[in-house]
Amino acid sequence: MADLTHQDWLAAAVRLTPETRPFIGGRYVESTSDETFPSVSPRDGRVLAQIPAGSAEDVDRAVRAARESFEDGRWRDLPPRERKRILLRWADAITACAAELALLDTLEMGKPISEAHRVDVAKTAETIAWYAETIDKTYDELAPTPGDALAWITREPLGVVGAVVPWNYALLIASWKLGPALATGNSVVLKPAEQTSLAALLLARLASEAGLPDGVLNVVPGRGEVVGQALGRHPGVDKIAFTGSAEVARLFQVYAGESNGKQVAVEAGGKSPQLILPDADLSAAASAVAWGIFYNAGQTCNAGSRVIVPAALKDDLLAELVKTTGETFRPGDPLDPATAFGPLVDEVQLGRVLGYLDTARAEGGKIVLGGGHDGLALEPTIVDDVRPGTTIEREEVFGPVLSVLTYDGSPEEGIRLANDTDFGLVASVWTRDVTTAHRVAKRLRAGTVWINTFDASDVITPFGGFKATGAGRDKSLHALDAYTALKTTWLNLPET
């Protein structure tokens, strides 16, 4: 990738002929729906492909293929080392196909190509490989029974998992579901977001070519209200693993309750605080705050969209923020490897973010940086004078918009403001005092709390949150538990 220039990526984009058909039972098949919708690149408005709108029949075919592959044991009953080898081959195939996967991600979503390649695709392969390595390294349990009995506790795969993933990190978040689900022996139906279907369809083909048995991984693109709902309501699905908005997350909980009571794990966003204490290193904090909100054009579930700063330090922090943002996050062509800041995903998202900015002004907020846009490229934006309880302080904007709140500098007041949100995905605290850092971190209600950093992460640690963010965790060994059920087998050992 280091050798590919802007012109190389432009030429590759012209040559691209992506597959759009559902991947079911180990092959691409025609959708039963005659309707399509365009995959439009936010980069230039080019129509990349026509995506099948999908149907309940497509979902049913995929679920039946997954169920058959699960029940006959073609995947779950393979020796652990063989399953591990197949997933490792898949990870290698992802790496070998990294340029095409990154290109699809950039064209569909607008993510800068350097980030799509270096972060999303690379970490997708890393995640699949990491979970492959867990397969022959995790053990079941023996219970402390009396001498006349033996009881063993095994983790059994759930069966058919429906994975529903968003557009902002289409490949990476898919790998967070697929890695542990497949490692534990489940079969999967993956529903990608409408905006980013193409890379997921390629991902399925690579898995098949790596040796994943037919029917174990199926991908059904389409409209959420059709394909997503059919998957959520299908009686043959044992679990839904969802990442997306809180509104849609609650729909999946309703679908489960109105169908077979399937498990539903959700990660539904955040309104994440960066709490600056009076003794913080402002230069380091400003850099992390800028990266935490403007990376991926703010289209990140754990974006640090609220900075809570002592009133006496606000002007100094803003000066550092404006400097860092201007030096780093200049909009550019996402196919240029030098670009670090791309467009929003589509017109709907742009309209949503601009609407929040209008509301912020009406509620007393002052835009001190950005606010304008050229096409779908919205400038990095900082809103000052944000008051607690206002719309932009409460709701997830999902764009490059930072809200600045001030407080009196006391840890108690800072903690209160940080926790005053319906969400609880991540938070950070900035202080030079290690004792204060520990005490504040313990009281912040978030699934991940960073101290003097932001967005430091790895597959080895769990990711998820509290409150409206939802229940369940992606990543780490703990994710294996999410795709298994405990089974007790008891054997009496009578004396002879």
C-alpha positions as CSV (number, residue, x, y, z in Angstrom):
1,M,0.0,0.0,0.0
2,A,2.9,2.3,0.7
3,D,3.8,2.2,-3.0
4,L,0.3,3.2,-4.2
5,T,-0.2,6.8,-5.1
6,H,-3.3,8.9,-5.4
7,Q,-3.3,8.2,-9.2
8,D,-3.0,4.5,-8.5
9,W,-6.1,4.5,-6.3
10,L,-8.0,6.6,-8.8
11,A,-7.2,4.1,-11.6
12,A,-8.2,1.2,-9.3
13,A,-11.5,2.8,-8.6
14,V,-12.3,3.1,-12.3
15,R,-11.5,-0.6,-12.9
16,L,-13.7,-1.7,-9.9
17,T,-16.5,-4.2,-10.7
18,P,-17.9,-5.3,-7.4
19,E,-20.2,-8.2,-6.7
20,T,-23.6,-7.2,-5.4
21,R,-25.6,-10.5,-5.1
22,P,-26.3,-12.1,-1.7
23,F,-23.9,-14.8,-0.6
24,I,-25.9,-17.8,0.6
25,G,-24.8,-21.4,1.0
26,G,-21.3,-20.8,-0.2
27,R,-22.0,-18.9,-3.4
28,Y,-23.5,-15.8,-4.9
29,V,-27.2,-16.1,-5.7
30,E,-29.8,-13.9,-7.3
31,S,-32.0,-12.0,-4.8
32,T,-35.7,-12.8,-4.9
33,S,-36.3,-9.1,-4.9
34,D,-36.5,-7.2,-8.2
35,E,-35.9,-3.9,-6.4
36,T,-32.5,-2.3,-6.1
37,F,-31.0,0.8,-4.6
38,P,-27.8,2.6,-5.6
39,S,-24.5,2.5,-3.7
40,V,-23.4,6.1,-4.0
41,S,-19.9,7.2,-3.2
42,P,-19.8,10.2,-0.9
43,R,-16.4,11.0,-2.5
44,D,-17.9,12.2,-5.8
45,G,-21.5,11.1,-6.1
46,R,-20.6,8.2,-8.4
47,V,-23.0,5.3,-8.4
48,L,-20.7,2.3,-7.6
49,A,-23.3,-0.4,-8.0
50,Q,-27.0,-1.3,-7.7
51,I,-27.6,-3.3,-4.5
52,P,-30.5,-5.7,-4.2
53,A,-33.1,-4.2,-1.8
54,G,-33.5,-7.8,-0.4
55,S,-36.5,-9.7,0.8
56,A,-37.7,-11.9,3.6
57,E,-37.3,-14.8,1.2
58,D,-33.5,-13.9,0.9
59,V,-33.2,-13.9,4.7
60,D,-35.1,-17.2,5.0
61,R,-32.8,-18.9,2.4
62,A,-29.8,-17.6,4.3
63,V,-31.1,-18.7,7.7
64,R,-32.0,-22.2,6.4
65,A,-28.5,-22.5,4.9
66,A,-26.9,-21.5,8.2
67,R,-29.2,-23.8,10.1
68,E,-28.4,-26.8,7.9
69,S,-24.7,-26.1,8.2
70,F,-25.0,-25.9,12.0
71,E,-27.2,-29.0,12.5
72,D,-25.1,-31.3,10.4
73,G,-21.9,-30.3,12.2
74,R,-19.9,-29.5,9.1
75,W,-18.3,-26.6,11.0
76,R,-18.9,-26.9,14.8
77,D,-17.8,-30.6,14.8
78,L,-14.5,-30.1,12.9
79,P,-11.5,-30.7,15.1
80,P,-10.5,-27.4,16.8
81,R,-7.1,-27.2,15.0
82,E,-8.8,-27.5,11.6
83,R,-11.3,-24.7,12.4
84,K,-8.3,-22.7,13.6
85,R,-6.4,-23.3,10.3
86,I,-9.4,-22.3,8.2
87,L,-9.9,-19.0,10.1
88,L,-6.2,-18.3,9.9
89,R,-6.3,-18.8,6.1
90,W,-9.2,-16.4,5.9
91,A,-7.2,-13.8,7.9
92,D,-4.3,-14.3,5.4
93,A,-6.7,-13.9,2.5
94,I,-8.0,-10.6,3.9
95,T,-4.5,-9.3,4.2
96,A,-3.7,-10.4,0.6
97,C,-6.9,-8.7,-0.6
98,A,-6.4,-5.6,1.6
99,A,-6.1,-3.1,-1.3
100,E,-9.5,-4.1,-2.8
101,L,-11.2,-4.2,0.6
102,A,-9.9,-0.8,1.6
103,L,-10.9,0.7,-1.8
104,L,-14.4,-0.6,-1.4
105,D,-14.6,0.8,2.1
106,T,-13.3,4.2,1.0
107,L,-15.5,4.5,-2.0
108,E,-18.7,3.4,-0.2
109,M,-18.2,5.3,3.1
110,G,-15.7,8.1,2.4
111,K,-13.1,7.0,4.9
112,P,-9.6,8.1,3.9
113,I,-7.8,5.3,2.1
114,S,-4.8,5.3,4.3
115,E,-7.0,4.7,7.4
116,A,-9.2,2.1,5.6
117,H,-6.1,0.1,4.7
118,R,-3.9,0.7,7.8
119,V,-6.6,0.5,10.4
120,D,-9.9,-1.1,9.3
121,V,-8.7,-3.9,7.0
122,A,-5.5,-4.6,8.9
123,K,-7.4,-4.9,12.2
124,T,-10.1,-7.0,10.6
125,A,-7.5,-9.6,9.6
126,E,-5.9,-9.3,13.0
127,T,-9.3,-9.9,14.8
128,I,-10.1,-13.0,12.7
129,A,-6.6,-14.4,13.4
130,W,-6.8,-13.6,17.1
131,Y,-10.1,-15.5,17.5
132,A,-8.7,-18.3,15.4
133,E,-6.0,-18.8,17.9
134,T,-8.5,-19.0,20.8
135,I,-10.1,-22.1,19.3
136,D,-7.6,-24.7,20.6
137,K,-6.6,-22.7,23.7
138,T,-9.8,-22.4,25.6
139,Y,-11.0,-25.1,28.0
140,D,-14.3,-26.2,29.6
141,E,-14.7,-26.9,33.3
142,L,-15.2,-29.6,35.9
143,A,-17.4,-29.0,38.8
144,P,-16.3,-29.9,42.4
145,T,-18.7,-32.8,42.8
146,P,-18.6,-35.5,45.5
147,G,-16.5,-38.6,44.7
148,D,-19.5,-40.5,43.5
149,A,-20.3,-38.1,40.6
150,L,-18.6,-36.3,37.8
151,A,-20.1,-33.0,36.3
152,W,-18.5,-31.2,33.4
153,I,-19.6,-27.8,32.1
154,T,-19.1,-27.1,28.4
155,R,-19.7,-24.0,26.3
156,E,-21.9,-24.9,23.4
157,P,-22.5,-22.8,20.3
158,L,-25.8,-21.1,20.2
159,G,-26.7,-22.0,16.7
160,V,-27.5,-19.4,14.0
161,V,-26.3,-15.8,14.8
162,G,-27.7,-12.8,12.9
163,A,-25.0,-10.1,12.8
164,V,-26.2,-6.6,11.9
165,V,-23.4,-4.0,11.5
166,P,-23.2,-0.3,10.7
167,W,-21.5,1.6,7.9
168,N,-18.9,3.6,9.9
169,Y,-16.5,0.7,10.4
170,A,-18.2,-1.9,8.2
171,L,-15.4,-4.5,8.1
172,L,-13.9,-4.0,11.5
173,I,-17.2,-4.2,13.5
174,A,-18.2,-7.2,11.3
175,S,-15.0,-9.0,12.4
176,W,-15.9,-8.3,16.1
177,K,-19.0,-10.4,15.5
178,L,-17.7,-12.9,13.1
179,G,-14.5,-13.8,14.9
180,P,-16.0,-15.0,18.2
181,A,-19.2,-16.4,16.6
182,L,-17.3,-18.6,14.2
183,A,-14.6,-19.5,16.6
184,T,-17.2,-21.0,19.0
185,G,-18.8,-23.0,16.2
186,N,-21.9,-21.0,15.2
187,S,-23.2,-20.3,11.7
188,V,-23.8,-16.7,10.8
189,V,-26.1,-14.5,8.6
190,L,-24.4,-11.1,8.2
191,K,-26.5,-8.1,7.3
192,P,-24.3,-5.1,6.3
193,A,-25.5,-1.5,6.3
194,E,-27.2,-0.3,3.1
195,Q,-24.4,2.3,2.6
196,T,-21.6,-0.3,2.8
197,S,-22.6,-3.7,1.4
198,L,-19.8,-4.4,-1.1
199,A,-16.8,-5.1,1.2
200,A,-18.9,-7.6,3.2
201,L,-19.8,-9.5,0.1
202,L,-16.2,-9.8,-0.8
203,L,-15.3,-10.8,2.7
204,A,-17.7,-13.8,2.5
205,R,-16.1,-15.0,-0.7
206,L,-12.7,-14.9,0.8
207,A,-13.9,-17.0,3.7
208,S,-15.3,-19.6,1.4
209,E,-12.1,-19.7,-0.6
210,A,-10.2,-20.2,2.7
211,G,-12.2,-23.3,3.4
212,L,-15.1,-22.2,5.5
213,P,-17.8,-24.8,4.8
214,D,-20.8,-23.7,2.7
215,G,-23.6,-22.1,4.7
216,V,-21.5,-21.2,7.7
217,L,-21.2,-17.5,6.6
218,N,-24.0,-15.9,4.6
219,V,-24.3,-12.2,3.7
220,V,-27.6,-10.7,2.8
221,P,-27.5,-7.0,1.7
222,G,-30.7,-4.9,1.6
223,R,-32.9,-2.4,3.3
224,G,-33.0,-2.5,7.1
225,E,-36.7,-2.3,7.3
226,V,-36.9,-5.4,5.1
227,V,-33.8,-7.6,5.6
228,G,-33.0,-6.4,9.1
229,Q,-36.5,-6.9,10.3
230,A,-36.8,-10.3,8.7
231,L,-33.6,-11.4,10.3
232,G,-34.6,-10.0,13.7
233,R,-38.0,-11.8,13.6
234,H,-36.8,-15.1,12.1
235,P,-37.6,-18.0,14.4
236,G,-34.5,-19.9,13.1
237,V,-32.1,-17.2,14.5
238,D,-30.8,-17.9,18.0
239,K,-29.1,-14.5,18.6
240,I,-28.9,-11.0,17.1
241,A,-25.6,-9.2,17.5
242,F,-26.2,-5.6,16.6
243,T,-24.2,-2.4,16.4
244,G,-25.9,0.8,15.4
245,S,-28.4,3.5,16.6
246,A,-30.3,3.2,19.9
247,E,-33.6,3.5,18.0
248,V,-32.9,0.5,15.8
249,A,-31.4,-1.5,18.7
250,R,-34.7,-1.2,20.5
251,L,-36.5,-2.4,17.3
252,F,-34.4,-5.6,17.4
253,Q,-35.4,-6.1,21.0
254,V,-39.0,-5.8,20.0
255,Y,-38.5,-8.2,17.1
256,A,-37.0,-10.8,19.5
257,G,-39.8,-10.4,22.0
258,E,-42.5,-10.8,19.3
259,S,-40.8,-13.9,17.7
260,N,-38.8,-16.6,19.5
261,G,-37.3,-14.6,22.3
262,K,-33.8,-14.8,20.8
263,Q,-30.9,-13.2,22.5
264,V,-30.1,-9.7,21.5
265,A,-26.8,-8.0,22.2
266,V,-26.5,-4.3,21.2
267,E,-23.9,-1.6,21.1
268,A,-25.9,1.6,20.4
269,G,-23.6,4.5,20.5
270,G,-22.5,7.1,23.0
271,K,-22.1,10.7,24.0
272,S,-18.7,10.3,25.4
273,P,-17.0,12.8,27.7
274,Q,-13.4,13.9,27.9
275,L,-13.0,15.3,31.4
276,I,-10.2,17.8,31.8
277,L,-9.1,18.3,35.4
278,P,-7.3,21.5,36.4
279,D,-3.8,19.9,36.5
280,A,-4.1,18.3,33.1
281,D,-1.5,18.5,30.4
282,L,-3.5,20.7,28.0
283,S,-1.4,20.2,24.9
284,A,-1.6,16.4,25.2
285,A,-5.3,16.6,26.0
286,A,-6.1,18.9,23.1
287,S,-4.4,16.5,20.6
288,A,-6.4,13.6,22.0
289,V,-9.7,15.6,22.0
290,A,-9.2,16.6,18.4
291,W,-8.4,13.0,17.3
292,G,-11.2,11.6,19.4
293,I,-13.9,13.7,17.7
294,F,-12.6,14.4,14.2
295,Y,-11.2,11.0,13.3
296,N,-13.4,9.3,10.7
297,A,-15.2,12.7,10.4
298,G,-16.7,12.1,13.8
299,Q,-18.7,9.1,12.6
300,T,-17.6,6.9,15.4
301,C,-19.8,5.4,18.2
302,N,-17.2,6.2,20.9
303,A,-16.3,9.7,19.5
304,G,-15.3,12.0,22.4
305,S,-18.1,14.5,21.5
306,R,-18.2,16.4,24.8
307,V,-15.1,18.0,26.3
308,I,-15.7,19.2,29.9
309,V,-13.1,21.7,30.9
310,P,-12.6,24.1,33.9
311,A,-13.8,27.5,32.9
312,A,-10.4,29.0,33.8
313,L,-8.7,26.7,31.2
314,K,-11.2,26.9,28.4
315,D,-9.6,29.6,26.3
316,D,-6.2,27.9,26.5
317,L,-7.7,24.5,25.5
318,L,-9.6,26.0,22.6
319,A,-6.5,27.7,21.3
320,E,-4.6,24.3,21.3
321,L,-7.6,22.5,19.8
322,V,-7.9,25.0,16.9
323,K,-4.2,24.8,16.2
324,T,-4.2,20.9,16.2
325,T,-7.4,20.7,14.1
326,G,-6.1,23.1,11.5
327,E,-2.8,21.3,11.1
328,T,-4.3,17.8,10.9
329,F,-7.9,17.6,9.8
330,R,-8.1,19.3,6.5
331,P,-10.8,17.9,4.1
332,G,-9.4,16.2,1.0
333,D,-10.0,13.4,-1.5
334,P,-10.3,10.2,0.5
335,L,-8.4,8.4,-2.3
336,D,-5.4,10.5,-1.7
337,P,-3.1,8.7,0.8
338,A,-2.2,12.1,2.4
339,T,-5.9,12.8,3.3
340,A,-6.8,12.5,7.0
341,F,-10.3,13.9,6.9
342,G,-13.0,12.7,4.5
343,P,-16.7,13.4,3.8
344,L,-19.8,12.3,5.7
345,V,-21.3,9.1,4.4
346,D,-24.4,10.6,2.6
347,E,-26.8,13.5,2.2
348,V,-29.0,12.1,5.0
349,Q,-26.1,12.2,7.5
350,L,-25.1,15.7,6.4
351,G,-28.6,17.0,6.8
352,R,-28.8,15.4,10.3
353,V,-25.6,17.0,11.4
354,L,-26.4,20.4,10.0
355,G,-29.8,20.2,11.8
356,Y,-28.0,19.7,15.1
357,L,-25.8,22.8,14.4
358,D,-28.9,24.9,13.7
359,T,-30.5,23.7,16.9
360,A,-27.2,24.4,18.8
361,R,-27.2,28.0,17.7
362,A,-30.9,28.4,18.6
363,E,-30.2,27.0,22.1
364,G,-27.3,29.4,22.7
365,G,-24.3,27.5,21.4
366,K,-21.5,29.5,19.6
367,I,-19.7,27.9,16.7
368,V,-16.1,29.0,17.1
369,L,-14.6,26.7,14.4
370,G,-16.0,25.3,11.2
371,G,-19.7,24.7,10.5
372,G,-19.5,25.0,6.8
373,H,-19.4,22.3,4.2
374,D,-18.4,21.6,0.6
375,G,-20.6,18.9,-0.7
376,L,-20.6,16.1,1.9
377,A,-17.3,17.4,3.5
378,L,-18.3,19.1,6.7
379,E,-15.6,21.2,8.3
380,P,-14.3,20.1,11.7
381,T,-16.7,22.0,14.0
382,I,-16.4,23.2,17.6
383,V,-19.4,24.5,19.5
384,D,-18.7,26.6,22.6
385,D,-21.0,27.8,25.3
386,V,-22.9,24.5,25.3
387,R,-25.2,24.2,28.3
388,P,-26.1,20.9,30.1
389,G,-29.4,19.6,28.9
390,T,-29.3,21.2,25.4
391,T,-29.9,19.0,22.4
392,I,-26.4,18.9,21.1
393,E,-25.1,18.0,24.6
394,R,-27.6,15.2,25.0
395,E,-28.0,13.5,21.6
396,E,-25.5,11.6,19.5
397,V,-24.6,13.8,16.5
398,F,-22.4,11.3,14.6
399,G,-20.4,13.9,12.9
400,P,-17.3,16.1,13.3
401,V,-18.9,18.3,16.0
402,L,-17.3,18.9,19.4
403,S,-19.4,20.4,22.3
404,V,-17.5,22.4,24.9
405,L,-18.9,22.5,28.4
406,T,-17.3,24.3,31.4
407,Y,-17.3,23.6,35.1
408,D,-15.8,24.9,38.3
409,G,-12.8,22.6,38.3
410,S,-13.9,20.3,41.1
411,P,-13.7,16.6,40.4
412,E,-17.2,16.2,41.9
413,E,-18.8,18.6,39.4
414,G,-16.8,17.2,36.5
415,I,-17.9,13.6,37.3
416,R,-21.5,14.7,37.6
417,L,-21.4,16.4,34.1
418,A,-19.6,13.5,32.6
419,N,-22.1,11.0,33.9
420,D,-25.1,13.1,33.0
421,T,-25.9,11.3,29.8
422,D,-28.2,8.5,28.7
423,F,-25.2,6.7,27.2
424,G,-22.2,5.0,28.8
425,L,-19.8,3.7,26.1
426,V,-16.5,5.4,26.9
427,A,-15.0,8.3,28.8
428,S,-11.6,9.8,29.6
429,V,-10.1,11.8,32.4
430,W,-7.0,14.0,32.1
431,T,-5.0,14.7,35.3
432,R,-1.4,14.4,36.5
433,D,-2.4,13.0,39.8
434,V,-2.6,9.2,39.7
435,T,-4.7,9.0,42.9
436,T,-7.3,11.4,41.5
437,A,-7.2,9.5,38.1
438,H,-8.0,6.2,39.8
439,R,-10.8,7.7,41.9
440,V,-12.4,9.6,39.0
441,A,-12.1,6.6,36.6
442,K,-13.9,4.4,39.1
443,R,-16.9,6.7,39.3
444,L,-17.3,7.3,35.5
445,R,-20.1,5.2,34.2
446,A,-18.7,3.9,31.0
447,G,-17.6,0.6,29.5
448,T,-14.1,1.9,28.9
449,V,-12.4,4.7,30.8
450,W,-9.1,6.1,29.5
451,I,-6.6,8.0,31.7
452,N,-4.5,10.6,29.9
453,T,-5.3,9.1,26.5
454,F,-8.3,8.4,24.3
455,D,-9.3,5.5,22.0
456,A,-6.4,3.3,23.0
457,S,-7.8,-0.1,22.2
458,D,-7.0,-3.7,21.1
459,V,-8.8,-6.9,20.5
460,I,-7.6,-8.2,23.8
461,T,-10.0,-5.9,25.8
462,P,-13.8,-5.9,25.8
463,F,-15.8,-3.1,24.1
464,G,-19.3,-2.1,25.1
465,G,-21.1,0.1,27.5
466,F,-23.8,0.9,30.1
467,K,-27.2,2.4,30.1
468,A,-28.7,3.2,26.6
469,T,-25.5,2.1,24.9
470,G,-26.8,-1.4,25.4
471,A,-25.9,-4.8,26.8
472,G,-23.1,-7.1,25.6
473,R,-19.5,-6.8,24.8
474,D,-17.4,-7.2,21.6
475,K,-13.8,-8.2,21.5
476,S,-11.6,-10.0,24.0
477,L,-12.0,-13.5,25.4
478,H,-15.2,-12.3,27.0
479,A,-16.9,-12.2,23.6
480,L,-16.7,-15.9,23.3
481,D,-19.2,-16.2,26.2
482,A,-21.6,-14.1,24.2
483,Y,-21.9,-16.7,21.5
484,T,-22.1,-19.8,23.7
485,A,-24.4,-21.3,26.3
486,L,-23.3,-23.3,29.3
487,K,-24.2,-26.9,29.4
488,T,-23.9,-29.2,32.4
489,T,-23.4,-32.9,31.9
490,W,-23.7,-35.0,35.2
491,L,-22.6,-38.6,35.5
492,N,-23.2,-40.7,38.6
493,L,-20.3,-42.9,39.6
494,P,-21.8,-45.7,41.7
495,E,-19.5,-47.9,43.7
496,T,-19.1,-51.3,42.1
